[in-house]
Amino acid sequence: MEDIIIIGGGIIGASTAYFLSKEGRKVKVIERDPSYKKASFPLSLGGFRRQFFQKENILLGKFAKEFIFQIPDLLKTKNNPNPTASMVPNGYLLLFGPEHAEEQYKALENHKACEAGTKNIKGSELTKVFPYVSDEGIETATYTDNKIEGWIDPHMFHNALKSKAIELGAEFVKGNVKSISEIKAKTIVSAAGCWTNELLEDIPVVPQKHTVFRVKCPKHIPEMPLTGDLTTGVYWRPEGQEYLAGSPNSKFDAKDLEPEWNDFEELVWPALAKRIPVFEELKLTGGWAGYYDCNKLDNNAVVGKHPKYENLYMASGFTGRGLMQAPGIGRALTELITTGSYQSIDLNCFAIDRVLKKTKRTEPYVL
Ligand SMILES: Cc1cc2nc3c(=O)[nH]c(=O)nc-3n(C[C@H](O)[C@H](O)[C@H](O)COP(=O)(O)OP(=O)(O)OC[C@H]3O[C@@H](n4cnc5c(N)ncnc54)[C@H](O)[C@@H]3O)c2cc1C
């Protein structure tokens, strides 16, 4: 019998394979599409942040930074002695209107308790720090400016994790798992992303289509952080000489991954131009859509041992933050599988039981 089989070789599967292999476990990863055309991770924006409401998400964000900064040491292999994930540590800036201010002040208490190192300013002081941002309708803002948040190239990150896992003995094979019952292994890990519900009917993690636009602006602001305007739900960041901007519109039961082009004129451009006046002169140059692995119950992760199975663990439902949480989740699952409990960050709040009992633990800061 196999030791550990992971279903899904995306970013969560690859990270879990890496951490388990590092502990000397024999891991086989089954992936149905090794080109990863529709997988969530290559279509993501690569952002890593610690600005969340819930402490566990803040702590996972802190570990993401720690891990990403150590990629050159941790993930070097014989074939790739200098791995990188092309990090851009420009920080994050989150903007809140009066309707979200009180919640944000509570979130800041959690940031403080977790020593997240975030900064908070009044909306009226925003332009002193970010002169290119309009403060209209902004009550409060939170940001980092000390290279502890930013974004990476998701492809390169996945490739580095996968290559290191393989060097440590993991095996990646092509295969489409139709049912958990067909897998014979001492331990099974479901890392099937937004397709989790196809394998586990009692887990409400499903595909939620999100569109990202690529735009060009005559004025380039290379130091701009990844900015989320919670008054409109639109977020954006520089990408080379251009910018990427995410639509606030999301769609369940989407038939295809064609971008929702109408969102640009109707929702995204007006929101961008209102917040960053130089964006009035934007030109749309492209776009794509991908699936969030959305946990319909509460937009929060579902991680741990499935209580209805002898030997099944799972991790999904990251709802827009699975790339940055991959290192922390891979480590957490490894701790749970090899020692029976979490050793670093206690993630019991994400246990599957909460979903089965429909107990919500909502993370509000979804971008
Ligand atoms: C537009 C967009 C922007 C995003 N931006 C960010 C961001 O800035 N930061 C961030 O942290 N996250 C972001 N995300 C979210 C992030 O991409 C996901 O949360 C993350 O990729 C989930 O990782 P995963 O490994 O669980 O799923 P995936 O990356 O989708 O991998 C799952 C894999 O499992 C395979 N699989 C599924 N079922 C089976 C089966 N039955 N048999 C075999 N293989 C199977 C699939 O083929 C797939 O390759 C974004 C997502 C999108 C779409």
PDBQT file of the ligand as one rigid body, heavy atoms in Angstrom, charges set to zero:
ROOT
HETATM    1  C1  LIG A 401      -8.108  35.639 -10.359  1.00  0.00    +0.000 C 
HETATM    2  C2  LIG A 401      -7.523  35.052  -9.115  1.00  0.00    +0.000 A 
HETATM    3  C3  LIG A 401      -6.691  35.813  -8.301  1.00  0.00    +0.000 A 
HETATM    4  C4  LIG A 401      -6.145  35.246  -7.146  1.00  0.00    +0.000 A 
HETATM    5  N1  LIG A 401      -5.269  35.990  -6.423  1.00  0.00    +0.000 NA
HETATM    6  C5  LIG A 401      -4.667  35.433  -5.338  1.00  0.00    +0.000 A 
HETATM    7  C6  LIG A 401      -3.667  36.144  -4.634  1.00  0.00    +0.000 A 
HETATM    8  O1  LIG A 401      -3.300  37.272  -4.983  1.00  0.00    +0.000 OA
HETATM    9  N2  LIG A 401      -3.103  35.544  -3.565  1.00  0.00    +0.000 N 
HETATM   10  C7  LIG A 401      -3.461  34.292  -3.145  1.00  0.00    +0.000 A 
HETATM   11  O2  LIG A 401      -2.924  33.819  -2.146  1.00  0.00    +0.000 OA
HETATM   12  N3  LIG A 401      -4.399  33.592  -3.803  1.00  0.00    +0.000 NA
HETATM   13  C8  LIG A 401      -5.001  34.117  -4.897  1.00  0.00    +0.000 A 
HETATM   14  N4  LIG A 401      -5.944  33.416  -5.579  1.00  0.00    +0.000 N 
HETATM   15  C9  LIG A 401      -6.436  32.133  -5.014  1.00  0.00    +0.000 C 
HETATM   16  C10 LIG A 401      -5.484  30.992  -5.234  1.00  0.00    +0.000 C 
HETATM   17  O3  LIG A 401      -5.125  30.919  -6.588  1.00  0.00    +0.000 OA
HETATM   18  C11 LIG A 401      -6.155  29.679  -4.800  1.00  0.00    +0.000 C 
HETATM   19  O4  LIG A 401      -6.727  29.816  -3.517  1.00  0.00    +0.000 OA
HETATM   20  C12 LIG A 401      -5.137  28.545  -4.774  1.00  0.00    +0.000 C 
HETATM   21  O5  LIG A 401      -4.550  28.393  -6.041  1.00  0.00    +0.000 OA
HETATM   22  C13 LIG A 401      -5.769  27.228  -4.358  1.00  0.00    +0.000 C 
HETATM   23  O6  LIG A 401      -4.786  26.251  -4.484  1.00  0.00    +0.000 OA
HETATM   24  P1  LIG A 401      -5.151  24.729  -4.708  1.00  0.00    +0.000 P 
HETATM   25  O7  LIG A 401      -3.893  23.983  -4.846  1.00  0.00    +0.000 OA
HETATM   26  O8  LIG A 401      -6.106  24.321  -3.625  1.00  0.00    +0.000 OA
HETATM   27  O9  LIG A 401      -6.011  24.713  -6.045  1.00  0.00    +0.000 OA
HETATM   28  P2  LIG A 401      -5.479  24.711  -7.553  1.00  0.00    +0.000 P 
HETATM   29  O10 LIG A 401      -4.394  25.672  -7.722  1.00  0.00    +0.000 OA
HETATM   30  O11 LIG A 401      -6.695  24.888  -8.415  1.00  0.00    +0.000 OA
HETATM   31  O12 LIG A 401      -4.978  23.219  -7.716  1.00  0.00    +0.000 OA
HETATM   32  C14 LIG A 401      -5.876  22.131  -7.582  1.00  0.00    +0.000 C 
HETATM   33  C15 LIG A 401      -5.422  21.041  -8.530  1.00  0.00    +0.000 C 
HETATM   34  O13 LIG A 401      -6.161  19.856  -8.258  1.00  0.00    +0.000 OA
HETATM   35  C16 LIG A 401      -6.390  19.162  -9.481  1.00  0.00    +0.000 C 
HETATM   36  N5  LIG A 401      -7.531  18.290  -9.286  1.00  0.00    +0.000 N 
HETATM   37  C17 LIG A 401      -8.782  18.638  -8.885  1.00  0.00    +0.000 A 
HETATM   38  N6  LIG A 401      -9.573  17.559  -8.777  1.00  0.00    +0.000 NA
HETATM   39  C18 LIG A 401      -8.809  16.486  -9.120  1.00  0.00    +0.000 A 
HETATM   40  C19 LIG A 401      -9.080  15.090  -9.215  1.00  0.00    +0.000 A 
HETATM   41  N7  LIG A 401     -10.285  14.607  -8.919  1.00  0.00    +0.000 N 
HETATM   42  N8  LIG A 401      -8.075  14.281  -9.617  1.00  0.00    +0.000 NA
HETATM   43  C20 LIG A 401      -6.838  14.759  -9.909  1.00  0.00    +0.000 A 
HETATM   44  N9  LIG A 401      -6.532  16.086  -9.846  1.00  0.00    +0.000 NA
HETATM   45  C21 LIG A 401      -7.504  16.932  -9.448  1.00  0.00    +0.000 A 
HETATM   46  C22 LIG A 401      -6.662  20.299 -10.459  1.00  0.00    +0.000 C 
HETATM   47  O14 LIG A 401      -6.456  19.892 -11.797  1.00  0.00    +0.000 OA
HETATM   48  C23 LIG A 401      -5.688  21.386  -9.993  1.00  0.00    +0.000 C 
HETATM   49  O15 LIG A 401      -4.488  21.343 -10.715  1.00  0.00    +0.000 OA
HETATM   50  C24 LIG A 401      -6.489  33.922  -6.762  1.00  0.00    +0.000 A 
HETATM   51  C25 LIG A 401      -7.296  33.151  -7.587  1.00  0.00    +0.000 A 
HETATM   52  C26 LIG A 401      -7.804  33.699  -8.758  1.00  0.00    +0.000 A 
HETATM   53  C27 LIG A 401      -8.661  32.847  -9.650  1.00  0.00    +0.000 C 
ENDROOT
TORSDOF 0
